[in-house]
Amino acid sequence: MYRYDEFDAQFVAERVAQFRDQTGRRLAGELTEDQFKLHRLMNGVYLQLHAYMLRVAIPYGSLRSKQMRMLAHIARRYDRGYGHFTTRQNIQYNWPALQDCPDILAELATVEMHAIQTSGNCIRNVTADHFAGAAADEVADPRPYAEILRQWSSLHPEYSFLPRKFKIAVTGSTRDRAVIQAHDIGLQVVKDAAGALGFKVYVGGGLGRTPMIGHPIRDFLPEADLLAYVDAIVRVYNLEGRRDNKYKARIKILVHEKGAEPMREAVEAEFAKGPKGLTLPADDVERIRAYFAPPAHAQRPAASDAVAARRAADPRFAAFVDVNVAEHREPGYGIVTISLKPIGGIPGDASAEQMDAVADLADRYSFGEVRVSHEQNLVLTDVALDDLPALYDALDAAKLATPNAGLVTDIIACPGLDYCALATARSIPVAQRISERFGDGARAKDIGELKIKISGCINACGHHHVGHIGILGLDRKGEETYQITLGGSGDETASLGDLTGPGFSTDDVVDAIETVVDTYLGLREGADEGFLAAYRRVGMAPFKKALYERDAGREI
């Protein structure tokens, strides 16, 4: 992982001191809340429904064990004993006192962490595939490029006050686990015919009130041109993006109004005349890449007798291995997803004790590293297969062994109306009730891969537009109502979900989701046909019929 140099350490320390002064002036009444707002947002501090919230950056989702222990410490000392991991690979604390925020940032700085640009109209935390560096299908590790982009974009003098927030995601695999096509810029590491590394570039993706899938504007961008080309994209956006209407200020609107081909031409023109000195020297790329060298894996047999024996004796362990352990590029190792979706629990929440436990397990079994996924789970990327039984037992003791990664109860959900001042409906209780309805046993296994994503407002922090089943909570005449979309996807076959029809009440929405699932089970062509494939084959009609014909007489 990347380690701070002297510049990084001084940069973050100065930022903490600056914010401490700004916070002191706010608490003394020298700054109004409106005057203070810009300062706090640039340091990750929001004013939520009930309290301030602090969002801490976890660049490209990578944490060292000591950093995870610091996050646990902050939860225990400054919050209510837990943190919430988000779809942007960050962590949020929902209850810090404003006067404590500078102290929190100072403690974070001691382990090379910060909250810079986790909010505001700037380039946000750059995200990446949570299996990066370990995935069997990886072309190259995307994290060095994410780090290069992080360094370039942090407090960039031109791009700290963009028309709106700006999000970049990078994947290095053929399977997109970073939702790159739903980002302002999406980058996929590829190789050309000669084997040279470069990027396929997508522009103009995004969710929210106007969801759009990004457009490919370069099939191959040479590695050396990464910063110069991204700079050209952001420069075009900064010059031409709308500032008269915040709802139309994202780059996706610019691309939509301008057209994908004219946007490509504008970027290419800007790239051709752009500022000099942004070409990446090969030596600098290698220097950054060296920070992400793979750990020293021991040679091991491809299969584990210990796992086979435990599987035969323990169905629950077998279920965990089936869905929570992914193929590793090194024989004898696996990538372990630690679900933060216990049945009936709050998606993405982890207690301080659980964070400490994960840090200990990372040291013991995964070279001291933890990943945060955009799906609000944690990941240990380098676990020896022979260690899986012991790891599973330790996770089970910490209530972190739910065998549901990728299944119907592995639900993404935003905080919703329980916390967020922008929300129009609750997300968490709906996720909890769906989780309790389907569980993590034989029924969930039979349903197979199914991604449910829930947002409590049209800002779509729960990514509902790209859920196989998406749920959007809205206020309708003072009552919470939930719209359902089907067929969305955030992978390499990215698509936006289709609206089924009128929304469902709080009381009816879980039954409606069950109707959708039962309809799928009745029409799939064998157990190997997943929900998304089945929906794309048959379309909306059978689902709409099942959802609405039985309620034809209800008021809509």
TIKEBA-625703 format. One record per residue (C-alpha): residue in one letter; residue number from 1; y, z, x. Coordinates in nm, 2 decimals. Last residue first. Layout:
 type seq      Y      Z      X
    A NUM      Y      Z      X
...
END
This chain:
 type seq      Y      Z      X
    I 556   0.41  -0.77  -5.26
    E 555   0.31  -0.57  -5.57
    R 554  -0.06  -0.54  -5.60
    G 553  -0.26  -0.76  -5.84
    A 552  -0.42  -0.98  -5.58
    D 551  -0.55  -0.68  -5.39
    R 550  -0.91  -0.80  -5.34
    E 549  -0.77  -1.15  -5.29
    Y 548  -0.54  -1.03  -5.02
    L 547  -0.72  -0.92  -4.71
    A 546  -1.05  -1.11  -4.75
    K 545  -0.88  -1.43  -4.85
    K 544  -0.63  -1.40  -4.56
    F 543  -0.92  -1.34  -4.32
    P 542  -1.11  -1.64  -4.45
    A 541  -0.81  -1.87  -4.43
    M 540  -0.66  -1.77  -4.09
    G 539  -0.85  -2.01  -3.86
    V 538  -1.22  -2.08  -3.83
    R 537  -1.27  -2.17  -3.47
    R 536  -0.97  -2.00  -3.32
    Y 535  -1.06  -1.69  -3.51
    A 534  -1.41  -1.69  -3.38
    A 533  -1.30  -1.74  -3.02
    L 532  -1.06  -1.45  -3.05
    F 531  -1.31  -1.22  -3.21
    G 530  -1.58  -1.28  -2.96
    E 529  -1.88  -1.51  -3.00
    D 528  -2.16  -1.35  -2.80
    A 527  -2.29  -1.16  -3.10
    G 526  -2.39  -1.48  -3.27
    E 525  -2.18  -1.74  -3.46
    R 524  -1.91  -1.51  -3.60
    L 523  -1.85  -1.52  -3.98
    G 522  -1.96  -1.18  -4.11
    L 521  -1.85  -0.99  -3.80
    Y 520  -1.51  -1.14  -3.83
    T 519  -1.47  -1.05  -4.19
    D 518  -1.58  -0.69  -4.11
    V 517  -1.31  -0.67  -3.84
    V 516  -1.04  -0.80  -4.07
    T 515  -1.14  -0.57  -4.35
    E 514  -1.14  -0.28  -4.10
    I 513  -0.79  -0.37  -4.01
    A 512  -0.69  -0.37  -4.38
    D 511  -0.85  -0.03  -4.43
    V 510  -0.64   0.10  -4.14
    V 509  -0.32  -0.05  -4.30
    D 508  -0.37   0.09  -4.65
    D 507  -0.23   0.44  -4.64
    T 506   0.06   0.35  -4.41
    S 505   0.14   0.06  -4.64
    F 504   0.04  -0.30  -4.57
    G 503   0.25  -0.60  -4.49
    P 502   0.27  -0.93  -4.67
    G 501   0.09  -1.23  -4.51
    T 500  -0.16  -1.28  -4.23
    L 499   0.11  -1.35  -3.97
    D 498  -0.03  -1.57  -3.68
    G 497  -0.06  -1.42  -3.33
    L 496   0.11  -1.58  -3.03
    S 495  -0.10  -1.75  -2.77
    A 494  -0.20  -1.72  -2.41
    T 493  -0.52  -1.89  -2.29
    E 492  -0.47  -1.74  -1.94
    D 491  -0.47  -1.40  -2.10
    G 490  -0.22  -1.24  -2.34
    S 489  -0.38  -1.35  -2.66
    G 488  -0.28  -1.36  -3.03
    G 487  -0.52  -1.47  -3.29
    L 486  -0.43  -1.25  -3.58
    T 485  -0.11  -1.08  -3.70
    I 484  -0.07  -0.78  -3.93
    Q 483   0.25  -0.65  -4.08
    Y 482   0.28  -0.28  -4.13
    T 481   0.50  -0.10  -4.38
    E 480   0.68   0.23  -4.34
    E 479   0.88   0.32  -4.65
    G 478   1.26   0.35  -4.68
    K 477   1.31   0.02  -4.86
    R 476   1.08  -0.16  -4.61
    D 475   1.09  -0.01  -4.26
    L 474   0.87  -0.20  -4.02
    G 473   0.56  -0.14  -3.81
    L 472   0.41  -0.44  -3.64
    I 471   0.03  -0.46  -3.59
    G 470  -0.14  -0.73  -3.38
    I 469  -0.51  -0.81  -3.39
    H 468  -0.62  -1.03  -3.10
    G 467  -0.30  -0.89  -2.96
    V 466  -0.04  -1.12  -2.81
    H 465   0.24  -1.06  -3.07
    H 464   0.16  -0.69  -3.08
    H 463   0.28  -0.64  -2.72
    G 462   0.33  -0.26  -2.79
    C 461   0.69  -0.28  -2.67
    A 460   0.74  -0.54  -2.94
    N 459   1.12  -0.51  -2.99
    I 458   1.04  -0.58  -3.36
    C 457   0.96  -0.22  -3.42
    G 456   0.68   0.04  -3.40
    S 455   0.45  -0.19  -3.21
    I 454   0.07  -0.19  -3.21
    K 453  -0.18  -0.39  -3.01
    I 452  -0.55  -0.43  -3.10
    K 451  -0.76  -0.61  -2.84
    L 450  -1.12  -0.69  -2.94
    E 449  -1.41  -0.72  -2.70
    G 448  -1.73  -0.64  -2.87
    I 447  -1.78  -0.56  -3.24
    D 446  -2.14  -0.44  -3.16
    K 445  -2.01  -0.20  -2.89
    A 444  -1.76  -0.05  -3.13
    R 443  -2.04   0.00  -3.39
    A 442  -2.28   0.15  -3.14
    G 441  -2.04   0.42  -3.02
    D 440  -1.67   0.43  -2.92
    G 439  -1.52   0.52  -3.25
    F 438  -1.43   0.27  -3.52
    R 437  -1.24   0.48  -3.78
    E 436  -1.12   0.75  -3.54
    S 435  -0.96   0.49  -3.32
    I 434  -0.80   0.32  -3.62
    R 433  -0.66   0.66  -3.73
    Q 432  -0.52   0.74  -3.38
    A 431  -0.36   0.40  -3.34
    V 430  -0.19   0.44  -3.69
    P 429  -0.07   0.79  -3.59
    I 428   0.08   0.66  -3.27
    S 427   0.27   0.36  -3.40
    R 426   0.52   0.52  -3.64
    A 425   0.78   0.30  -3.81
    T 424   1.13   0.16  -3.76
    A 423   1.16   0.23  -3.39
    L 422   1.49   0.20  -3.20
    A 421   1.55   0.57  -3.14
    C 420   1.20   0.61  -3.00
    Y 419   1.00   0.93  -3.00
    D 418   0.77   0.97  -3.30
    L 417   0.91   0.65  -3.45
    G 416   0.71   0.44  -3.21
    P 415   0.57   0.55  -2.88
    C 414   0.43   0.20  -2.81
    A 413   0.06   0.13  -2.88
    I 412  -0.21  -0.05  -2.68
    I 411  -0.55   0.02  -2.83
    D 410  -0.88   0.05  -2.64
    T 409  -1.04   0.15  -2.97
    V 408  -1.16  -0.20  -3.05
    L 407  -1.31  -0.26  -2.71
    G 406  -1.15  -0.37  -2.38
    A 405  -1.23  -0.04  -2.21
    N 404  -1.42   0.18  -2.46
    P 403  -1.65   0.41  -2.27
    T 402  -1.44   0.73  -2.30
    A 401  -1.49   0.91  -1.96
    L 400  -1.15   1.08  -1.92
    K 399  -1.21   1.42  -2.08
    A 398  -1.17   1.59  -1.74
    A 397  -1.54   1.69  -1.74
    D 396  -1.63   1.34  -1.84
    L 395  -1.43   1.20  -1.55
    A 394  -1.62   1.43  -1.31
    D 393  -1.96   1.33  -1.46
    Y 392  -1.86   0.96  -1.44
    L 391  -1.76   0.99  -1.07
    A 390  -2.09   1.15  -0.99
    P 389  -2.29   0.88  -1.16
    L 388  -2.07   0.60  -1.02
    D 387  -2.10   0.70  -0.66
    D 386  -2.39   0.47  -0.58
    L 385  -2.18   0.18  -0.72
    A 384  -1.92   0.25  -0.45
    V 383  -1.58   0.27  -0.61
    D 382  -1.29   0.05  -0.49
    T 381  -1.04  -0.03  -0.77
    L 380  -1.00   0.31  -0.94
    V 379  -0.80   0.21  -1.26
    L 378  -0.58   0.39  -1.50
    N 377  -0.51   0.28  -1.86
    Q 376  -0.20   0.18  -2.06
    E 375  -0.30  -0.18  -2.11
    H 374  -0.03  -0.28  -1.85
    S 373  -0.27  -0.12  -1.60
    V 372  -0.19   0.17  -1.37
    R 371  -0.37   0.17  -1.04
    V 370  -0.49   0.46  -0.83
    E 369  -0.55   0.48  -0.45
    G 368  -0.69   0.74  -0.23
    F 367  -0.97   0.53  -0.08
    S 366  -1.16   0.51  -0.41
    Y 365  -1.43   0.78  -0.44
    R 364  -1.31   1.12  -0.31
    D 363  -0.94   1.05  -0.27
    A 362  -0.92   0.87  -0.60
    L 361  -1.12   1.14  -0.77
    D 360  -0.87   1.41  -0.65
    A 359  -0.58   1.20  -0.78
    V 358  -0.76   1.14  -1.11
    A 357  -0.81   1.52  -1.15
    D 356  -0.44   1.58  -1.08
    M 355  -0.34   1.33  -1.34
    Q 354  -0.58   1.49  -1.59
    E 353  -0.44   1.83  -1.53
    A 352  -0.09   1.70  -1.57
    S 351  -0.19   1.56  -1.90
    A 350  -0.23   1.18  -1.96
    D 349  -0.09   0.98  -2.25
    G 348  -0.14   0.60  -2.26
    P 347  -0.28   0.58  -2.61
    I 346  -0.25   0.91  -2.81
    G 345  -0.59   1.05  -2.89
    G 344  -0.82   1.01  -3.19
    I 343  -1.10   0.87  -2.98
    P 342  -0.98   0.90  -2.62
    K 341  -0.76   0.61  -2.51
    L 340  -0.65   0.68  -2.16
    S 339  -0.95   0.49  -2.04
    I 338  -1.03   0.51  -1.67
    T 337  -1.12   0.16  -1.56
    V 336  -1.36   0.14  -1.27
    I 335  -1.37  -0.15  -1.03
    G 334  -1.72  -0.17  -0.87
    Y 333  -1.87  -0.17  -0.53
    G 332  -2.22  -0.27  -0.39
    P 331  -2.12  -0.62  -0.29
    E 330  -1.74  -0.66  -0.23
    R 329  -1.54  -0.88  -0.47
    H 328  -1.58  -0.62  -0.74
    E 327  -1.72  -0.68  -1.08
    A 326  -1.59  -0.46  -1.36
    V 325  -1.69  -0.11  -1.47
    N 324  -1.55   0.03  -1.79
    V 323  -1.75  -0.18  -2.04
    D 322  -2.11  -0.18  -1.94
    V 321  -2.08   0.11  -1.70
    F 320  -1.95   0.34  -1.97
    A 319  -2.22   0.23  -2.22
    A 318  -2.49   0.31  -1.96
    F 317  -2.33   0.65  -1.90
    R 316  -2.35   0.72  -2.27
    P 315  -2.71   0.59  -2.29
    D 314  -2.82   0.84  -2.02
    A 313  -3.18   0.83  -1.88
    A 312  -3.22   0.45  -1.81
    R 311  -2.86   0.42  -1.70
    R 310  -2.90   0.71  -1.46
    A 309  -3.19   0.55  -1.29
    A 308  -3.02   0.21  -1.27
    V 307  -2.70   0.37  -1.13
    A 306  -2.88   0.56  -0.86
    D 305  -3.09   0.25  -0.77
    S 304  -2.76   0.06  -0.70
    A 303  -2.74  -0.32  -0.68
    A 302  -2.55  -0.53  -0.43
    P 301  -2.68  -0.33  -0.14
    R 300  -2.40  -0.17   0.06
    Q 299  -2.20  -0.25   0.37
    A 298  -1.92   0.00   0.40
    H 297  -1.58  -0.10   0.27
    A 296  -1.29  -0.04   0.51
    P 295  -0.99  -0.07   0.27
    P 294  -0.84  -0.41   0.19
    A 293  -0.51  -0.49   0.37
    F 292  -0.21  -0.44   0.14
    Y 291   0.03  -0.32   0.40
    A 290  -0.07  -0.61   0.62
    R 289   0.06  -0.85   0.35
    I 288   0.41  -0.73   0.41
    R 287   0.39  -0.81   0.78
    E 286   0.21  -1.14   0.70
    V 285   0.49  -1.25   0.47
    D 284   0.75  -1.15   0.73
    D 283   0.57  -1.35   1.00
    A 282   0.54  -1.66   0.77
    P 281   0.92  -1.66   0.72
    L 280   1.01  -1.67   0.35
    T 279   1.29  -1.92   0.28
    L 278   1.58  -1.72   0.13
    G 277   1.82  -1.79   0.42
    K 276   2.03  -2.06   0.26
    P 275   2.18  -2.03  -0.08
    G 274   2.07  -2.29  -0.34
    K 273   2.14  -2.66  -0.34
    A 272   1.78  -2.78  -0.39
    F 271   1.68  -2.47  -0.59
    E 270   1.98  -2.52  -0.82
    A 269   1.87  -2.88  -0.89
    E 268   1.51  -2.77  -0.94
    V 267   1.62  -2.50  -1.18
    A 266   1.83  -2.74  -1.38
    E 265   1.56  -3.00  -1.39
    R 264   1.30  -2.74  -1.51
    M 263   1.54  -2.62  -1.78
    P 262   1.60  -2.98  -1.89
    E 261   1.22  -3.01  -1.92
    A 260   1.17  -2.69  -2.11
    G 259   1.45  -2.75  -2.36
    K 258   1.80  -2.62  -2.35
    E 257   1.78  -2.41  -2.67
    H 256   1.43  -2.29  -2.61
    V 255   1.48  -2.24  -2.24
    L 254   1.80  -2.04  -2.31
    I 253   1.63  -1.84  -2.58
    K 252   1.34  -1.75  -2.35
    I 251   1.60  -1.65  -2.08
    R 250   1.70  -1.35  -2.30
    A 249   2.05  -1.34  -2.45
    K 248   1.98  -1.43  -2.81
    Y 247   1.95  -1.09  -2.95
    K 246   2.22  -0.96  -2.72
    N 245   2.47  -1.21  -2.88
    D 244   2.78  -1.33  -2.70
    R 243   2.63  -1.31  -2.35
    R 242   2.42  -1.62  -2.37
    G 241   2.24  -1.73  -2.06
    E 240   2.40  -2.02  -1.87
    L 239   2.52  -1.87  -1.54
    N 238   2.28  -1.58  -1.51
    Y 237   1.99  -1.79  -1.64
    V 236   2.06  -2.06  -1.39
    R 235   2.09  -1.80  -1.11
    V 234   1.77  -1.63  -1.22
    I 233   1.57  -1.95  -1.20
    A 232   1.73  -2.05  -0.86
    D 231   1.66  -1.70  -0.72
    V 230   1.29  -1.74  -0.83
    Y 229   1.29  -2.06  -0.64
    A 228   1.45  -1.93  -0.32
    L 227   1.24  -1.61  -0.33
    L 226   0.90  -1.80  -0.35
    D 225   0.98  -2.09  -0.13
    A 224   0.76  -1.99   0.16
    E 223   0.46  -1.97  -0.06
    P 222   0.48  -2.33  -0.16
    L 221   0.54  -2.38  -0.54
    F 220   0.26  -2.57  -0.71
    D 219   0.23  -2.65  -1.08
    R 218   0.61  -2.59  -1.13
    I 217   0.78  -2.57  -1.47
    P 216   0.50  -2.41  -1.68
    H 215   0.66  -2.30  -2.01
    G 214   0.63  -1.93  -2.12
    I 213   0.50  -1.83  -2.46
    M 212   0.76  -1.72  -2.71
    P 211   0.83  -1.42  -2.93
    T 210   1.17  -1.40  -3.10
    R 209   1.21  -1.04  -3.22
    G 208   1.05  -0.90  -2.91
    L 207   0.80  -1.10  -2.70
    G 206   0.88  -1.30  -2.39
    G 205   0.81  -1.62  -2.20
    G 204   1.08  -1.84  -2.07
    V 203   0.95  -1.96  -1.73
    Y 202   0.61  -2.02  -1.58
    V 201   0.55  -2.09  -1.22
    K 200   0.22  -2.19  -1.05
    F 199   0.24  -2.04  -0.71
    G 198   0.15  -2.11  -0.35
    L 197  -0.12  -2.07  -0.09
    A 196  -0.24  -2.35   0.13
    G 195  -0.60  -2.47   0.08
    A 194  -0.53  -2.84   0.15
    A 193  -0.58  -2.93  -0.21
    D 192  -0.32  -2.67  -0.31
    K 191  -0.40  -2.30  -0.37
    V 190  -0.29  -2.08  -0.65
    V 189  -0.11  -1.75  -0.71
    Q 188   0.01  -1.73  -1.07
    L 187   0.37  -1.64  -1.13
    G 186   0.53  -1.56  -1.46
    I 185   0.91  -1.55  -1.50
    D 184   1.07  -1.42  -1.82
    H 183   0.73  -1.28  -1.91
    A 182   0.48  -1.35  -2.19
    Q 181   0.30  -1.62  -1.99
    I 180   0.23  -1.37  -1.71
    V 179   0.02  -1.14  -1.92
    A 178  -0.10  -0.95  -1.61
    R 177  -0.48  -0.97  -1.65
    D 176  -0.48  -1.35  -1.62
    R 175  -0.82  -1.47  -1.52
    T 174  -0.80  -1.73  -1.25
    S 173  -0.67  -1.45  -1.02
    G 172  -0.36  -1.37  -0.81
    T 171  -0.14  -1.26  -1.09
    V 170   0.24  -1.19  -1.08
    A 169   0.47  -1.06  -1.35
    I 168   0.85  -1.08  -1.37
    K 167   1.08  -0.92  -1.63
    F 166   1.46  -0.96  -1.69
    K 165   1.68  -0.74  -1.90
    R 164   1.97  -0.91  -2.07
    P 163   2.28  -1.12  -1.99
    L 162   2.24  -1.01  -1.62
    F 161   2.43  -0.72  -1.48
    S 160   2.23  -0.62  -1.16
    Y 159   2.16  -0.98  -1.07
    E 158   2.45  -1.08  -0.84
    P 157   2.46  -0.77  -0.62
    H 156   2.08  -0.73  -0.62
    L 155   2.03  -0.36  -0.68
    S 154   1.65  -0.40  -0.61
    S 153   1.57  -0.77  -0.65
    W 152   1.48  -0.87  -0.30
    Q 151   1.27  -0.56  -0.23
    R 150   1.09  -0.59  -0.55
    L 149   1.03  -0.96  -0.51
    I 148   0.87  -0.90  -0.17
    E 147   0.66  -0.62  -0.32
    A 146   0.54  -0.85  -0.60
    Y 145   0.45  -1.11  -0.34
    P 144   0.25  -0.86  -0.13
    R 143   0.08  -0.74  -0.46
    P 142  -0.06  -1.08  -0.56
    D 141  -0.38  -1.05  -0.36
    A 140  -0.52  -1.40  -0.32
    V 139  -0.75  -1.64  -0.51
    E 138  -0.90  -1.35  -0.70
    D 137  -1.21  -1.40  -0.92
    A 136  -1.41  -1.11  -0.77
    A 135  -1.12  -0.87  -0.83
    A 134  -1.05  -0.61  -0.56
    G 133  -0.71  -0.69  -0.41
    A 132  -0.54  -0.69  -0.75
    F 131  -0.74  -0.53  -1.03
    H 130  -0.42  -0.40  -1.20
    D 129  -0.29  -0.76  -1.20
    A 128   0.08  -0.74  -1.13
    T 127   0.41  -0.60  -1.26
    V 126   0.76  -0.63  -1.11
    N 125   0.97  -0.33  -1.24
    R 124   1.29  -0.47  -1.40
    I 123   1.53  -0.74  -1.29
    C 122   1.86  -0.63  -1.44
    N 121   2.02  -0.57  -1.78
    G 120   1.94  -0.20  -1.78
    S 119   1.62   0.00  -1.75
    T 118   1.35   0.07  -1.50
    Q 117   1.60  -0.06  -1.25
    I 116   1.58   0.24  -1.02
    A 115   1.34   0.52  -1.13
    H 114   1.22   0.63  -0.79
    M 113   0.91   0.68  -0.57
    E 112   0.84   0.72  -0.20
    V 111   0.67   1.06  -0.21
    T 110   0.97   1.27  -0.12
    A 109   1.18   1.04  -0.34
    L 108   1.00   1.16  -0.65
    E 107   1.12   1.51  -0.57
    A 106   1.48   1.39  -0.56
    L 105   1.44   1.19  -0.88
    I 104   1.31   1.50  -1.05
    D 103   1.60   1.71  -0.92
    P 102   1.85   1.45  -1.04
    C 101   1.68   1.46  -1.39
    D 100   1.69   1.83  -1.43
    Q  99   2.04   1.85  -1.58
    L  98   1.94   1.60  -1.84
    A  97   1.65   1.81  -1.96
    P  96   1.32   1.62  -1.94
    W  95   1.13   1.57  -2.27
    N  94   0.97   1.23  -2.30
    Y  93   0.85   1.16  -1.95
    Q  92   0.77   0.79  -1.91
    I  91   0.53   0.63  -1.66
    N  90   0.55   0.27  -1.54
    Q  89   0.30  -0.01  -1.54
    R  88   0.52  -0.21  -1.78
    T  87   0.28  -0.15  -2.07
    T  86   0.35   0.22  -2.04
    F  85   0.19   0.53  -1.91
    H  84   0.30   0.85  -2.09
    G  83   0.33   1.18  -1.91
    Y  82   0.20   1.53  -1.99
    G  81   0.27   1.90  -1.94
    R  80   0.57   1.94  -2.16
    D  79   0.83   1.82  -1.91
    Y  78   1.00   1.95  -1.60
    R  77   0.74   2.16  -1.42
    R  76   0.41   2.04  -1.55
    A  75   0.50   1.68  -1.60
    I  74   0.68   1.67  -1.27
    H  73   0.38   1.82  -1.09
    A  72   0.15   1.57  -1.25
    L  71   0.37   1.28  -1.13
    M  70   0.37   1.44  -0.79
    R  69  -0.01   1.45  -0.79
    M  68  -0.01   1.08  -0.87
    Q  67   0.21   1.01  -0.58
    K  66  -0.02   1.21  -0.35
    S  65  -0.31   1.00  -0.47
    R  64  -0.13   0.67  -0.38
    L  63  -0.01   0.47  -0.67
    S  62  -0.01   0.09  -0.75
    G  61   0.10  -0.05  -1.08
    Y  60   0.30  -0.35  -0.95
    P  59   0.58  -0.10  -0.86
    I  58   0.53   0.23  -1.04
    A  57   0.88   0.29  -1.16
    V  56   0.97   0.62  -1.34
    R  55   1.11   0.62  -1.70
    L  54   1.30   0.94  -1.79
    M  53   1.35   1.02  -2.16
    Y  52   1.64   1.22  -2.30
    A  51   1.57   1.41  -2.62
    H  50   1.49   1.37  -2.99
    L  49   1.53   1.00  -3.08
    Q  48   1.57   0.88  -2.72
    L  47   1.86   0.89  -2.48
    Y  46   1.73   0.69  -2.18
    V  45   1.72   0.78  -1.81
    G  44   1.58   0.51  -1.58
    N  43   1.84   0.53  -1.31
    M  42   2.03   0.21  -1.41
    L  41   2.02   0.35  -1.76
    R  40   2.18   0.68  -1.65
    H  39   2.48   0.51  -1.49
    L  38   2.54   0.26  -1.78
    K  37   2.53   0.54  -2.04
    F  36   2.77   0.78  -1.86
    Q  35   3.08   0.62  -1.99
    D  34   2.94   0.60  -2.34
    E  33   2.82   0.96  -2.32
    T  32   3.17   1.07  -2.21
    L  31   3.24   1.15  -1.84
    E  30   3.43   1.44  -1.71
    G  29   3.26   1.67  -1.96
    A  28   3.11   1.89  -1.69
    L  27   2.76   1.78  -1.78
    R  26   2.87   1.41  -1.74
    R  25   3.04   1.48  -1.41
    G  24   2.72   1.66  -1.28
    T  23   2.51   1.36  -1.40
    Q  22   2.73   1.12  -1.20
    D  21   2.72   1.33  -0.89
    R  20   2.34   1.37  -0.91
    F  19   2.32   1.00  -0.97
    Q  18   2.50   0.92  -0.64
    A  17   2.29   1.17  -0.45
    V  16   1.97   1.01  -0.59
    R  15   2.08   0.66  -0.50
    E  14   2.17   0.77  -0.15
    A  13   1.82   0.91  -0.11
    V  12   1.66   0.59  -0.24
    F  11   1.85   0.37   0.01
    Q  10   1.80   0.61   0.30
    A   9   1.42   0.62   0.25
    D   8   1.40   0.24   0.20
    F   7   1.61   0.17   0.51
    E   6   1.40   0.41   0.72
    D   5   1.08   0.24   0.62
    Y   4   0.89   0.31   0.30
    R   3   0.52   0.24   0.29
    Y   2   0.36  -0.05   0.10
    M   1   0.00   0.00   0.00
END
